[in-house]
Amino acid sequence: MSTRGVVVEPLRRLGFLTIGLFDGADPRAGHESTLRIIELGERLGFDSAWVRHRHLQYGISSPVAVLAAASQRTSRIDLGTAVIPLGWENPLRLAEDLATVDVLSGGRLNPGVSVGPPGHFAAVRDALYPDTADQEDFGYPRVRRLLDLVRGEPASDFSGTEGFESFSDRVQPHSPGLASRIWYGGGSLGSARWAGETGLNLLTSNVVKAEDSADFDRIQLRLIREFRAHHPDGDKARVSQGLVVIPTDSATPEQRAKYLAYAESRTPRTNSPQGPARMLFARDLVGSSAEIVDRLAANTAFGEVSEVAFALPFTFDHDDYVQILTDIATRLGPALGWRPTT
């Protein structure tokens, strides 16, 4: 396809990402809204639905449990996490949960993970790791442990029968193929390189680390190319881009005003790197599908990928998400060369 003379490869896989907010006094309603949104995504033909992970917040704290529920209310759409911060997790227990949900979903789970100390670690360390906080390794080895366990490497030096019970020396259930669907959420050149060398898939979002540039698109493009340069599959290695995209084609005037105000409130953080880590944010894309197509065509990183998981804004209402997803599936996606899956 082309737009204003710029050739853009057709979009092959279209997904969306939701944070799943809820009212602390009535948490079920928010979780139910998230499940209904995922069901809607399947009906609209989206290829994947992803949920964010939020600890000690009013968002999804247990995405694997939510996706287990979603797996029983859908039959086709891929279900992903973007991302599970492994600093909060025991890789062995997480491997069991992921394999169980993958089996329940019929092989549709796409776990996305990241590394690093838990957020606000000083405040939670006594509750999370009361005896081992100083010994915990929050780096890449935690991902390798998870990968090995999911692949079926031994988790125990004992197997066999004890009394009337049978024991396995590897994680059960074992779900063949799950390891090939694990993604790494990377925002730096080093993490992109490591993910490629490790043979993972790469999730790149609307946040990157400004290491030697303050140009978001340029940085993200380098991440993608660095990842593929070190991946065994080379240019065929899977990368999913996640930008905040808000089409307004069928929005009411009130919705359009809300969306524009939301994006405007977040624009200052896109002007320069933020904080000691120099994190740089992409601008939210708000406008008609035709306008968003033109802006994506000018995005060189978007031109390098064939799958996306567009992020839904944090604080909108359920009806807003219905409108946005419907416009993405019926207008924006087709304009980018995508065709819904039925």
ChimeraX attribute file (.defattr): number of C-alpha atoms within 10 A of each C-alpha:
attribute: neighborCount
match mode: 1-to-1
recipient: residues
	/A:1	12
	/A:2	15
	/A:3	16
	/A:4	7
	/A:5	8
	/A:6	11
	/A:7	11
	/A:8	21
	/A:9	17
	/A:10	19
	/A:11	20
	/A:12	16
	/A:13	19
	/A:14	24
	/A:15	28
	/A:16	25
	/A:17	23
	/A:18	24
	/A:19	22
	/A:20	25
	/A:21	22
	/A:22	20
	/A:23	12
	/A:24	11
	/A:25	7
	/A:26	9
	/A:27	14
	/A:28	12
	/A:29	13
	/A:30	19
	/A:31	18
	/A:32	16
	/A:33	18
	/A:34	24
	/A:35	20
	/A:36	16
	/A:37	22
	/A:38	28
	/A:39	18
	/A:40	17
	/A:41	22
	/A:42	23
	/A:43	17
	/A:44	18
	/A:45	18
	/A:46	27
	/A:47	23
	/A:48	24
	/A:49	27
	/A:50	26
	/A:51	27
	/A:52	21
	/A:53	21
	/A:54	19
	/A:55	14
	/A:56	9
	/A:57	11
	/A:58	15
	/A:59	23
	/A:60	24
	/A:61	17
	/A:62	15
	/A:63	24
	/A:64	24
	/A:65	14
	/A:66	18
	/A:67	27
	/A:68	20
	/A:69	16
	/A:70	23
	/A:71	26
	/A:72	11
	/A:73	15
	/A:74	18
	/A:75	13
	/A:76	19
	/A:77	24
	/A:78	22
	/A:79	27
	/A:80	27
	/A:81	24
	/A:82	27
	/A:83	21
	/A:84	26
	/A:85	20
	/A:86	22
	/A:87	22
	/A:88	18
	/A:89	16
	/A:90	12
	/A:91	20
	/A:92	17
	/A:93	12
	/A:94	17
	/A:95	25
	/A:96	20
	/A:97	17
	/A:98	23
	/A:99	25
	/A:100	20
	/A:101	25
	/A:102	26
	/A:103	18
	/A:104	16
	/A:105	23
	/A:106	13
	/A:107	20
	/A:108	21
	/A:109	30
	/A:110	23
	/A:111	23
	/A:112	24
	/A:113	22
	/A:114	21
	/A:115	22
	/A:116	14
	/A:117	16
	/A:118	18
	/A:119	15
	/A:120	8
	/A:121	15
	/A:122	10
	/A:123	10
	/A:124	14
	/A:125	18
	/A:126	12
	/A:127	10
	/A:128	15
	/A:129	14
	/A:130	10
	/A:131	11
	/A:132	11
	/A:133	15
	/A:134	9
	/A:135	8
	/A:136	12
	/A:137	14
	/A:138	18
	/A:139	14
	/A:140	16
	/A:141	11
	/A:142	19
	/A:143	21
	/A:144	13
	/A:145	17
	/A:146	23
	/A:147	21
	/A:148	18
	/A:149	24
	/A:150	29
	/A:151	20
	/A:152	18
	/A:153	14
	/A:154	15
	/A:155	14
	/A:156	11
	/A:157	8
	/A:158	11
	/A:159	12
	/A:160	10
	/A:161	10
	/A:162	8
	/A:163	6
	/A:164	5
	/A:165	7
	/A:166	9
	/A:167	12
	/A:168	15
	/A:169	14
	/A:170	21
	/A:171	23
	/A:172	16
	/A:173	18
	/A:174	19
	/A:175	20
	/A:176	14
	/A:177	15
	/A:178	21
	/A:179	21
	/A:180	15
	/A:181	16
	/A:182	23
	/A:183	26
	/A:184	27
	/A:185	24
	/A:186	25
	/A:187	23
	/A:188	21
	/A:189	21
	/A:190	13
	/A:191	20
	/A:192	29
	/A:193	20
	/A:194	19
	/A:195	25
	/A:196	26
	/A:197	15
	/A:198	18
	/A:199	21
	/A:200	25
	/A:201	24
	/A:202	27
	/A:203	26
	/A:204	27
	/A:205	22
	/A:206	20
	/A:207	19
	/A:208	24
	/A:209	22
	/A:210	23
	/A:211	14
	/A:212	7
	/A:213	13
	/A:214	19
	/A:215	16
	/A:216	24
	/A:217	18
	/A:218	14
	/A:219	21
	/A:220	27
	/A:221	19
	/A:222	15
	/A:223	25
	/A:224	29
	/A:225	19
	/A:226	21
	/A:227	31
	/A:228	25
	/A:229	17
	/A:230	19
	/A:231	23
	/A:232	15
	/A:233	12
	/A:234	14
	/A:235	16
	/A:236	10
	/A:237	19
	/A:238	22
	/A:239	22
	/A:240	24
	/A:241	22
	/A:242	23
	/A:243	24
	/A:244	20
	/A:245	24
	/A:246	30
	/A:247	24
	/A:248	23
	/A:249	18
	/A:250	14
	/A:251	17
	/A:252	12
	/A:253	10
	/A:254	8
	/A:255	16
	/A:256	19
	/A:257	12
	/A:258	14
	/A:259	23
	/A:260	16
	/A:261	12
	/A:262	17
	/A:263	17
	/A:264	13
	/A:265	10
	/A:266	14
	/A:267	14
	/A:268	11
	/A:269	14
	/A:270	19
	/A:271	15
	/A:272	16
	/A:273	20
	/A:274	14
	/A:275	8
	/A:276	6
	/A:277	11
	/A:278	14
	/A:279	20
	/A:280	25
	/A:281	25
	/A:282	21
	/A:283	20
	/A:284	21
	/A:285	20
	/A:286	20
	/A:287	18
	/A:288	17
	/A:289	24
	/A:290	15
	/A:291	15
	/A:292	20
	/A:293	20
	/A:294	15
	/A:295	15
	/A:296	18
	/A:297	21
	/A:298	15
	/A:299	16
	/A:300	14
	/A:301	21
	/A:302	24
	/A:303	16
	/A:304	17
	/A:305	23
	/A:306	18
	/A:307	21
	/A:308	24
	/A:309	27
	/A:310	24
	/A:311	23
	/A:312	21
	/A:313	20
	/A:314	13
	/A:315	12
	/A:316	14
	/A:317	11
	/A:318	13
	/A:319	12
	/A:320	20
	/A:321	19
	/A:322	15
	/A:323	18
	/A:324	20
	/A:325	26
	/A:326	20
	/A:327	21
	/A:328	25
	/A:329	21
	/A:330	16
	/A:331	18
	/A:332	24
	/A:333	24
	/A:334	15
	/A:335	20
	/A:336	24
	/A:337	14
	/A:338	21
	/A:339	19
	/A:340	17
	/A:341	14
	/A:342	11
